[in-house]
Amino acid sequence: AALTEKEAIHIKGVQANLWTEYLTTVPDMDYSLYPRMAALSEVAWSNQEQKEYKGFCIRLDSVKKHYDKMGISYCGRSEIE
């Protein structure tokens, strides 16, 4: 919304960089990467009128169950869980 039509035509996609200089283990990388990838997918693949944070959070609960089954250490997961 902040871009003009002329500016917006230059946007070709989305990205979520993960700088690994200080991430030395796979669990550290996973923690920084997930659920960032789910959020990136939401932004990239959802129509603008369907983007809604509360709905994303509900869908993310389902995704987190998959992360748990896969043993992924992710940001937002309580150490108590």
ABEGO torsion letter per residue (X at the ends): XABBAAAAAABAEBBBBBBAAABABAAAAAAAAOAAAAAAAAAAABBAAABBAAAAAAAAAAAAAAAAAAGBBBBGBBAAX
